[in-house]
Amino acid sequence: MLMTFTRHTAWLGLLLASLLCACERSPRPALPSTLPAVAMLNGEPVSRALLDHLTRAHTGVANPNDAPASAAAEASAAAVDRKQLLDELIDIELLAQKARQRGLDKSPAVVTEVELQSKTLLAQRVVRELMGSTPISDAELQVVHAKVQAQQQRWREQAQIQLSTDAALPAGVVAIVNGQPVQRTVLNLLAQTRRGDAPADAPQDHARLLDDLVMTELLSQSAHATGLAAGVDTQAEMELALKSLLGQHLMRQLVSEVTVSDEALHARYTHTQPELEITASHILLGDETMARQVITELDAGASFAALAKKHTADEYTRDKGGRLGAVKGADLEPAFVATARSLKPGGITPTPVRTVHGWHVIQLHTMRSLDKDPFEAMKPALRSQLVNERVQAQVAQWRKEARLEILRAP
């Protein structure tokens, strides 16, 4: 499977793993209406600040502590297509608008999740500020980590904290931190999140969960007190996350509204072709010019594996000389599959192939048709296909009907 080259910081992930937030019943920071808009969608502005944050997220520099994993990845990151990102942002905005029209933003479950998400983002921002923005060694990290924990402990000692275990609190409240209530709904959501796929009756350390919520509340309070929460980029991250979450809930609702008949499933099964299994190698580049240069070197006799190790932005296949192994065609981008079909075993693409991941140079090793599974075995997948197509058709119709005005180049 083609792997995206997402960059993240392992130590920060570990540090923040326990910082799922508490629930604050106070206004969430909002982007100022005076900020420039890059587009108008159904009469509502699409803020350039959101596009800027989305761009940073795609290039891996939304977190200043993250560094590009390689020169190849860095070159690819620099080539982000902001027009494509604007199109993605418009889809996020459109779905958020439709979700609000359906009242999803006022659903108790969504409200709790939104505030949980907002607190999490604020807690992450505070920890990043404490860690500093300069890349550091593992040894230095241990020192900084200890300082962060010491600061958190000082905040805890200075705070006024009441817990449901040692004080009578209002109904639905599990703690009060500096006068701010922490809601039981968030504790329940945190428990559900931590539980994952484990059985509902699996044992959990609720004292630890509550302790994590209290610390996250303290971190988020610090974000407000220091003005970090009011920063434009912080607000942009929170607003983008909010709108994405609304879109996710809308999509789930749309999926639940779709019904698929057995006749439709049988018809789709009849017209479904056997799956392809493709064994190939690829070199992923950030721009077409570099991809063409790689093809020129291959035509001159260069080793595909050597060029992949040197140039590819796909971290998953770099050490394998670009080899993807055996992959089902359904798990690959359509353009990738179409190109593979045109090649003979051992053949290399004469021109670069563009997908959402970037520009590919592809070498086909083998291709074969797999036996078609029985109808009953394929039924769940066929149902998912039909449901997805109908949902996407509805979204496409909304996009067609939308009043969109691009105000300036992204």
C-alpha positions in Angstrom: 0.0 0.0 0.0 1.2 3.5 -0.8 2.3 5.1 2.5 2.1 8.8 3.1 5.2 10.3 4.7 3.5 11.9 7.7 6.1 13.3 10.2 5.5 13.2 13.9 7.4 13.3 17.1 7.4 10.1 19.0 8.3 11.6 22.3 5.6 14.2 22.1 3.0 11.5 21.3 4.0 9.6 24.4 4.0 12.7 26.5 0.5 13.7 25.3 -1.0 10.2 25.3 -2.7 10.8 28.7 -3.8 14.4 28.0 -7.2 13.8 26.6 -9.1 16.8 27.9 -11.7 17.8 30.4 -14.8 19.7 29.4 -14.9 23.4 29.8 -18.4 25.0 29.5 -17.0 28.4 28.3 -16.7 30.0 24.9 -14.2 28.4 22.6 -11.7 30.9 21.0 -12.9 32.0 17.5 -11.1 33.4 14.6 -11.6 37.2 14.4 -14.0 38.2 11.6 -11.5 40.8 10.5 -9.0 38.3 9.2 -8.7 38.1 5.4 -10.8 35.5 3.6 -9.6 33.5 0.7 -13.1 32.6 -0.5 -16.8 33.0 0.2 -18.9 29.9 0.5 -22.7 30.3 0.7 -22.1 33.8 2.0 -19.7 32.7 4.7 -16.0 33.6 4.6 -13.3 30.9 4.3 -10.4 32.3 6.4 -6.9 32.4 4.9 -5.7 31.5 8.4 -7.4 28.1 8.1 -5.7 27.5 4.7 -2.3 28.5 6.2 -2.7 26.1 9.1 -3.9 23.3 6.7 -0.8 24.0 4.6 1.5 23.7 7.6 -0.2 20.5 8.6 0.3 19.0 5.2 4.0 20.0 5.1 4.7 18.6 8.6 5.6 21.9 10.2 2.3 22.5 12.2 4.4 21.4 15.2 7.6 23.4 15.2 9.4 20.5 16.9 8.8 18.2 13.9 11.6 18.1 11.3 11.4 16.7 7.8 12.3 13.0 7.9 14.6 13.3 4.8 15.7 15.7 2.1 13.4 14.0 -0.3 10.4 14.4 2.0 11.3 18.0 2.6 11.5 18.7 -1.1 8.1 17.1 -1.6 6.6 19.1 1.3 7.7 22.3 -0.3 5.7 21.5 -3.3 2.3 21.4 -1.6 -0.5 22.5 -4.0 -2.3 25.2 -2.1 -5.1 25.2 -4.7 -5.7 21.6 -4.0 -5.7 22.3 -0.2 -8.1 25.2 -0.7 -10.4 22.7 -2.5 -10.1 20.4 0.5 -10.8 23.3 2.9 -13.9 24.3 0.9 -15.2 20.7 1.3 -14.6 20.8 5.0 -16.4 24.2 5.3 -19.3 22.9 3.2 -19.8 19.8 5.3 -19.6 21.9 8.5 -22.3 24.2 7.1 -24.6 21.3 6.3 -24.0 19.8 9.7 -25.0 23.0 11.4 -28.1 23.2 9.3 -29.1 19.8 10.7 -28.4 20.9 14.2 -25.5 18.5 14.7 -23.4 21.2 16.4 -26.0 21.4 19.2 -26.2 17.6 19.7 -25.0 16.8 23.3 -22.7 14.1 22.1 -21.1 16.4 19.5 -20.8 19.3 22.0 -19.0 17.1 24.4 -16.6 15.7 21.7 -16.0 19.2 20.4 -15.0 20.6 23.8 -12.9 17.4 24.5 -11.1 18.0 21.3 -10.6 21.7 22.0 -9.1 21.0 25.4 -6.8 18.4 23.9 -5.5 20.8 21.3 -4.9 23.5 23.9 -3.1 21.0 26.2 -0.9 20.0 23.3 -0.1 23.6 22.5 1.0 24.3 26.1 3.2 21.2 26.2 4.9 22.2 22.9 5.6 25.6 24.3 7.1 24.1 27.4 9.2 21.7 25.3 10.5 24.5 23.1 10.7 24.8 19.3 14.3 23.8 18.8 15.0 20.1 17.8 16.9 18.4 20.6 18.8 15.2 21.3 17.3 12.3 23.2 19.5 13.2 26.2 18.3 16.8 26.2 14.8 15.6 25.7 14.9 13.7 29.0 16.0 16.9 30.8 13.2 18.9 29.2 10.7 16.2 29.9 11.6 16.3 33.6 11.2 20.1 33.6 7.7 19.8 31.9 6.6 17.3 34.6 8.0 19.6 37.3 6.0 22.6 35.9 2.9 20.5 35.7 3.4 19.5 39.4 3.8 23.1 40.4 0.5 24.0 38.6 -1.2 21.1 40.4 0.1 22.2 43.8 -1.0 25.8 43.3 -4.4 24.9 41.9 -7.6 24.7 43.9 -9.0 21.2 43.1 -12.1 19.5 44.4 -12.7 15.9 43.4 -15.9 13.9 43.6 -14.1 11.5 45.8 -13.6 14.0 48.6 -16.2 16.7 48.2 -19.9 17.0 47.3 -20.0 18.4 43.8 -22.9 19.4 41.5 -24.7 16.7 39.6 -22.7 15.6 36.5 -19.4 17.1 37.7 -16.4 15.0 38.7 -14.0 17.7 39.7 -13.7 21.5 40.0 -10.3 23.0 39.1 -9.8 26.6 40.0 -13.5 27.1 39.9 -13.9 25.3 36.5 -16.1 22.2 36.5 -14.9 19.0 34.8 -18.0 17.2 33.5 -18.7 13.5 33.9 -19.6 13.2 30.3 -16.0 13.9 29.4 -14.7 11.4 31.9 -17.1 8.8 30.3 -15.9 9.8 26.8 -12.2 9.5 27.9 -12.9 6.1 29.4 -14.5 5.0 26.1 -11.6 6.3 24.1 -9.0 4.7 26.2 -10.9 1.4 26.2 -10.8 1.2 22.4 -11.9 -2.2 21.1 -11.7 -3.8 24.5 -14.9 -5.2 26.0 -17.1 -2.6 27.7 -16.7 -4.2 31.1 -12.8 -4.3 30.8 -11.3 -2.9 34.0 -10.0 0.7 33.9 -8.1 2.9 36.4 -10.8 5.6 36.8 -8.6 7.5 39.4 -5.9 7.8 36.7 -8.4 8.9 34.1 -9.7 11.6 36.5 -6.1 12.7 37.3 -5.4 13.1 33.6 -8.5 15.2 33.1 -7.5 17.5 36.0 -4.0 18.0 34.5 -5.4 18.7 31.1 -7.8 21.3 32.6 -4.8 22.9 34.3 -2.9 23.0 30.9 -5.8 24.5 29.1 -6.3 27.1 31.8 -2.7 28.0 31.3 -3.3 28.4 27.6 -6.0 30.9 28.3 -4.1 32.7 31.0 -0.9 33.2 28.9 -2.8 34.2 25.8 -1.7 31.1 23.9 -5.4 30.2 23.3 -6.0 33.5 21.7 -3.3 33.2 19.1 -4.5 33.2 15.5 -2.8 29.9 14.6 -4.2 28.2 17.8 -7.7 29.5 16.9 -7.2 28.3 13.3 -6.2 24.8 14.5 -9.2 24.6 16.8 -11.7 25.9 14.2 -10.4 23.6 11.5 -10.6 20.6 13.9 -14.1 21.6 14.9 -15.3 21.9 11.3 -13.7 18.6 10.4 -15.4 16.9 13.4 -18.8 18.3 12.3 -18.2 16.9 8.8 -17.3 13.5 10.3 -20.6 13.4 12.3 -22.5 14.5 9.2 -21.0 11.8 7.1 -21.9 9.2 9.7 -25.5 10.5 9.7 -25.6 10.3 5.9 -24.3 6.8 6.0 -27.0 5.8 8.5 -29.7 7.2 6.3 -28.8 5.1 3.2 -30.7 1.8 2.6 -29.4 -0.7 0.0 -31.7 -3.4 -1.4 -30.6 -7.0 -2.1 -31.3 -6.4 -5.7 -28.8 -3.6 -5.8 -26.2 -5.7 -4.1 -26.7 -8.6 -6.5 -26.5 -6.2 -9.5 -23.2 -4.8 -8.2 -21.8 -8.3 -7.6 -22.6 -9.3 -11.1 -20.8 -6.3 -12.6 -17.8 -6.6 -10.2 -14.7 -7.7 -11.9 -12.2 -10.0 -10.1 -9.7 -8.1 -8.1 -6.2 -7.5 -9.3 -3.1 -8.3 -7.3 -0.2 -6.0 -8.3 3.4 -6.5 -7.4 5.4 -3.3 -8.2 8.0 -0.9 -7.1 7.7 2.9 -7.2 9.7 6.1 -6.6 7.6 8.9 -5.1 8.7 12.5 -5.9 7.3 15.9 -4.9 7.4 17.4 -8.4 7.1 16.3 -12.0 10.4 17.7 -13.1 12.3 15.5 -10.6 10.2 12.5 -11.6 11.1 13.0 -15.2 14.8 13.3 -14.3 14.6 9.9 -12.5 13.0 8.3 -15.6 15.9 9.7 -17.7 18.4 8.1 -15.3 16.5 4.8 -15.5 16.5 4.9 -19.3 20.3 5.4 -19.1 20.6 2.2 -17.1 20.5 3.3 -13.5 19.3 0.9 -10.8 15.7 1.4 -9.9 16.3 0.3 -6.3 19.3 2.6 -5.9 17.3 5.6 -7.2 14.4 4.7 -4.9 16.7 4.7 -1.9 18.2 8.0 -2.9 15.1 9.9 -4.0 11.8 8.5 -2.9 9.7 10.4 -0.4 7.9 7.2 0.6 9.5 6.2 3.9 7.8 2.8 3.9 9.5 1.6 0.7 12.7 3.6 0.8 14.8 0.9 2.5 13.2 -1.7 0.2 14.4 -0.1 -2.9 10.9 1.1 -3.7 9.2 -2.3 -3.5 5.6 -2.2 -2.5 5.1 -6.0 -2.5 1.9 -7.6 -3.5 -1.0 -5.1 -3.2 -4.6 -5.4 -4.2 -5.6 -3.0 -6.9 -8.4 -1.6 -4.7 -5.8 -0.4 -2.2 -4.0 1.7 -4.8 -4.8 5.0 -6.4 -6.8 4.5 -9.7 -4.1 6.3 -11.7 -1.5 3.9 -10.3 -3.6 0.9 -11.2 -4.3 2.2 -14.7 -0.6 2.7 -15.4 0.3 -0.7 -14.0 -2.2 -2.3 -16.4 -0.4 -0.6 -19.4 3.0 -2.1 -18.5 4.5 -5.4 -19.1 6.4 -7.2 -16.3 9.6 -5.4 -15.7 8.4 -2.3 -17.5 8.8 1.2 -16.2 6.4 4.1 -16.7 7.6 6.3 -19.6 6.1 9.4 -17.9 5.4 10.2 -14.2 2.1 9.3 -12.7 0.3 11.8 -10.5 -1.8 10.8 -7.5 -2.8 12.5 -4.3 0.6 11.4 -2.8 2.7 13.1 -5.5 4.5 12.0 -8.7 5.3 8.3 -9.1 7.8 6.4 -11.3 6.5 2.8 -11.4 8.0 -0.5 -12.3 5.7 -3.4 -12.7 6.8 -6.9 -11.5 3.7 -9.1 -11.7 -0.1 -8.7 -12.1 -2.8 -11.3 -11.8 -6.5 -11.6 -11.3 -7.7 -13.1 -8.0 -10.6 -15.5 -7.8 -13.9 -13.7 -7.2 -15.3 -14.3 -3.7 -18.8 -15.7 -3.2 -21.6 -13.2 -3.0 -22.2 -13.6 0.7 -18.5 -13.0 1.5 -18.5 -9.9 -0.7 -21.8 -8.5 0.5 -20.5 -6.2 3.3 -17.9 -4.7 1.0 -20.5 -4.2 -1.8 -22.9 -2.6 0.6 -20.1 -0.2 1.7 -19.3 0.7 -1.9 -22.9 1.5 -2.7 -23.4 3.5 0.5 -20.2 5.4 -0.1 -21.2 6.2 -3.7 -24.6 7.6 -2.6 -23.1 9.7 0.2 -20.4 11.0 -2.2 -23.2 11.8 -4.8 -25.0 13.8 -2.1 -21.9 15.7 -1.2 -21.1 16.4 -4.9 -24.7 17.7 -5.4 -24.2 20.1 -2.4 -20.9 21.2 -3.9 -22.6 21.8 -7.3 -25.3 23.9 -5.7 -23.0 25.9 -3.4 -22.3 29.6 -4.1 -18.6 29.8 -4.2 -16.4 32.8 -4.8 -12.6 32.7 -4.8 -11.5 36.1 -3.5 -7.8 35.8 -4.1 -5.1 33.3 -5.2 -4.4 30.8 -2.4 
